[in-house]
């Protein structure tokens, strides 16, 4: 049976690990907000729930001595806090991957893959990264045992690429939009010029018909 001293040593390690996880999740929330310009409310709520569990566990942990029931409560609260952190990671992943999924889908529809690639050469690679992340998230939901491993992969391997490409992707969208607007203005001017030319041609044709009609019925006398 575990002694109180052994429990306290194990709990301290657990507290330390969860506090580090708290900082990681907090940074993830801030980074996600910088990307999509929206607060990741679900992750913030999960972080708040985790903090509450940690606070209550820490308050009870300060008691000396601890009986078996109190140790059980502390251990239970730490496990629940860890689960809330995992939920928060899930929400962050959904927010970041969901943002890029929608952005890429919109750019594909508005401009086409080839057009965006002209202005952002890594665009095909970014699209592959998005597909890989969507697949990882689906795997996390199906294989609960690999959930933490998958989130760690997303956070440590995939997301740095997303963040590194972010500004270049936005710049490509701005450039593509400016080029499209420029081409539209050129086309509009050409259409307006053609419309004016067509109207002028019609007007001249009408004048010619009127003149022909007039001279037919009022011939000039030598």
Secondary structure as a PSIPRED ss2 file (coil, helix, strand):
# PSIPRED VFORMAT (PSIPRED V4.0)

   1 X C   1.000  0.000  0.000
   2 X C   1.000  0.000  0.000
   3 X C   1.000  0.000  0.000
   4 X H   0.000  1.000  0.000
   5 X H   0.000  1.000  0.000
   6 X H   0.000  1.000  0.000
   7 X H   0.000  1.000  0.000
   8 X H   0.000  1.000  0.000
   9 X H   0.000  1.000  0.000
  10 X H   0.000  1.000  0.000
  11 X H   0.000  1.000  0.000
  12 X H   0.000  1.000  0.000
  13 X H   0.000  1.000  0.000
  14 X H   0.000  1.000  0.000
  15 X H   0.000  1.000  0.000
  16 X H   0.000  1.000  0.000
  17 X H   0.000  1.000  0.000
  18 X H   0.000  1.000  0.000
  19 X H   0.000  1.000  0.000
  20 X H   0.000  1.000  0.000
  21 X H   0.000  1.000  0.000
  22 X H   0.000  1.000  0.000
  23 X H   0.000  1.000  0.000
  24 X H   0.000  1.000  0.000
  25 X H   0.000  1.000  0.000
  26 X H   0.000  1.000  0.000
  27 X H   0.000  1.000  0.000
  28 X H   0.000  1.000  0.000
  29 X H   0.000  1.000  0.000
  30 X H   0.000  1.000  0.000
  31 X H   0.000  1.000  0.000
  32 X H   0.000  1.000  0.000
  33 X H   0.000  1.000  0.000
  34 X H   0.000  1.000  0.000
  35 X H   0.000  1.000  0.000
  36 X H   0.000  1.000  0.000
  37 X C   1.000  0.000  0.000
  38 X C   1.000  0.000  0.000
  39 X C   1.000  0.000  0.000
  40 X C   1.000  0.000  0.000
  41 X H   0.000  1.000  0.000
  42 X H   0.000  1.000  0.000
  43 X H   0.000  1.000  0.000
  44 X H   0.000  1.000  0.000
  45 X H   0.000  1.000  0.000
  46 X H   0.000  1.000  0.000
  47 X H   0.000  1.000  0.000
  48 X H   0.000  1.000  0.000
  49 X H   0.000  1.000  0.000
  50 X H   0.000  1.000  0.000
  51 X H   0.000  1.000  0.000
  52 X H   0.000  1.000  0.000
  53 X H   0.000  1.000  0.000
  54 X H   0.000  1.000  0.000
  55 X H   0.000  1.000  0.000
  56 X H   0.000  1.000  0.000
  57 X H   0.000  1.000  0.000
  58 X H   0.000  1.000  0.000
  59 X H   0.000  1.000  0.000
  60 X H   0.000  1.000  0.000
  61 X H   0.000  1.000  0.000
  62 X C   1.000  0.000  0.000
  63 X C   1.000  0.000  0.000
  64 X C   1.000  0.000  0.000
  65 X C   1.000  0.000  0.000
  66 X C   1.000  0.000  0.000
  67 X C   1.000  0.000  0.000
  68 X H   0.000  1.000  0.000
  69 X H   0.000  1.000  0.000
  70 X H   0.000  1.000  0.000
  71 X H   0.000  1.000  0.000
  72 X H   0.000  1.000  0.000
  73 X H   0.000  1.000  0.000
  74 X H   0.000  1.000  0.000
  75 X H   0.000  1.000  0.000
  76 X H   0.000  1.000  0.000
  77 X H   0.000  1.000  0.000
  78 X H   0.000  1.000  0.000
  79 X H   0.000  1.000  0.000
  80 X H   0.000  1.000  0.000
  81 X H   0.000  1.000  0.000
  82 X H   0.000  1.000  0.000
  83 X H   0.000  1.000  0.000
  84 X H   0.000  1.000  0.000
  85 X H   0.000  1.000  0.000
  86 X H   0.000  1.000  0.000
  87 X H   0.000  1.000  0.000
  88 X H   0.000  1.000  0.000
  89 X H   0.000  1.000  0.000
  90 X H   0.000  1.000  0.000
  91 X H   0.000  1.000  0.000
  92 X H   0.000  1.000  0.000
  93 X H   0.000  1.000  0.000
  94 X H   0.000  1.000  0.000
  95 X H   0.000  1.000  0.000
  96 X H   0.000  1.000  0.000
  97 X H   0.000  1.000  0.000
  98 X H   0.000  1.000  0.000
  99 X H   0.000  1.000  0.000
 100 X H   0.000  1.000  0.000
 101 X H   0.000  1.000  0.000
 102 X H   0.000  1.000  0.000
 103 X H   0.000  1.000  0.000
 104 X H   0.000  1.000  0.000
 105 X H   0.000  1.000  0.000
 106 X H   0.000  1.000  0.000
 107 X H   0.000  1.000  0.000
 108 X H   0.000  1.000  0.000
 109 X H   0.000  1.000  0.000
 110 X H   0.000  1.000  0.000
 111 X C   1.000  0.000  0.000
 112 X C   1.000  0.000  0.000
 113 X H   0.000  1.000  0.000
 114 X H   0.000  1.000  0.000
 115 X H   0.000  1.000  0.000
 116 X H   0.000  1.000  0.000
 117 X H   0.000  1.000  0.000
 118 X H   0.000  1.000  0.000
 119 X H   0.000  1.000  0.000
 120 X C   1.000  0.000  0.000
 121 X C   1.000  0.000  0.000
 122 X C   1.000  0.000  0.000
 123 X H   0.000  1.000  0.000
 124 X H   0.000  1.000  0.000
 125 X H   0.000  1.000  0.000
 126 X H   0.000  1.000  0.000
 127 X H   0.000  1.000  0.000
 128 X H   0.000  1.000  0.000
 129 X H   0.000  1.000  0.000
 130 X H   0.000  1.000  0.000
 131 X H   0.000  1.000  0.000
 132 X H   0.000  1.000  0.000
 133 X H   0.000  1.000  0.000
 134 X H   0.000  1.000  0.000
 135 X H   0.000  1.000  0.000
 136 X H   0.000  1.000  0.000
 137 X H   0.000  1.000  0.000
 138 X H   0.000  1.000  0.000
 139 X H   0.000  1.000  0.000
 140 X H   0.000  1.000  0.000
 141 X H   0.000  1.000  0.000
 142 X H   0.000  1.000  0.000
 143 X C   1.000  0.000  0.000
 144 X H   0.000  1.000  0.000
 145 X H   0.000  1.000  0.000
 146 X H   0.000  1.000  0.000
 147 X H   0.000  1.000  0.000
 148 X H   0.000  1.000  0.000
 149 X H   0.000  1.000  0.000
 150 X H   0.000  1.000  0.000
 151 X H   0.000  1.000  0.000
 152 X H   0.000  1.000  0.000
 153 X H   0.000  1.000  0.000
 154 X H   0.000  1.000  0.000
 155 X H   0.000  1.000  0.000
 156 X H   0.000  1.000  0.000
 157 X H   0.000  1.000  0.000
 158 X H   0.000  1.000  0.000
 159 X H   0.000  1.000  0.000
 160 X H   0.000  1.000  0.000
 161 X H   0.000  1.000  0.000
 162 X H   0.000  1.000  0.000
 163 X H   0.000  1.000  0.000
 164 X H   0.000  1.000  0.000
 165 X H   0.000  1.000  0.000
 166 X H   0.000  1.000  0.000
 167 X H   0.000  1.000  0.000
 168 X H   0.000  1.000  0.000
 169 X H   0.000  1.000  0.000
 170 X H   0.000  1.000  0.000
 171 X H   0.000  1.000  0.000
 172 X H   0.000  1.000  0.000
 173 X H   0.000  1.000  0.000
 174 X H   0.000  1.000  0.000
 175 X H   0.000  1.000  0.000
 176 X H   0.000  1.000  0.000
 177 X H   0.000  1.000  0.000
 178 X H   0.000  1.000  0.000
 179 X H   0.000  1.000  0.000
 180 X H   0.000  1.000  0.000
 181 X H   0.000  1.000  0.000
 182 X H   0.000  1.000  0.000
 183 X H   0.000  1.000  0.000
 184 X H   0.000  1.000  0.000
 185 X H   0.000  1.000  0.000
 186 X H   0.000  1.000  0.000
 187 X H   0.000  1.000  0.000
 188 X H   0.000  1.000  0.000
 189 X H   0.000  1.000  0.000
 190 X H   0.000  1.000  0.000
 191 X H   0.000  1.000  0.000
 192 X H   0.000  1.000  0.000
 193 X H   0.000  1.000  0.000
 194 X H   0.000  1.000  0.000
 195 X H   0.000  1.000  0.000
 196 X H   0.000  1.000  0.000
 197 X H   0.000  1.000  0.000
 198 X H   0.000  1.000  0.000
 199 X H   0.000  1.000  0.000
 200 X H   0.000  1.000  0.000
 201 X H   0.000  1.000  0.000
 202 X H   0.000  1.000  0.000
 203 X H   0.000  1.000  0.000
 204 X H   0.000  1.000  0.000
 205 X H   0.000  1.000  0.000
 206 X H   0.000  1.000  0.000
 207 X H   0.000  1.000  0.000
 208 X H   0.000  1.000  0.000
 209 X H   0.000  1.000  0.000
 210 X H   0.000  1.000  0.000
 211 X H   0.000  1.000  0.000
 212 X H   0.000  1.000  0.000
 213 X H   0.000  1.000  0.000
 214 X H   0.000  1.000  0.000
 215 X H   0.000  1.000  0.000
 216 X H   0.000  1.000  0.000
 217 X H   0.000  1.000  0.000
 218 X C   1.000  0.000  0.000
 219 X C   1.000  0.000  0.000
 220 X C   1.000  0.000  0.000
 221 X C   1.000  0.000  0.000
 222 X C   1.000  0.000  0.000
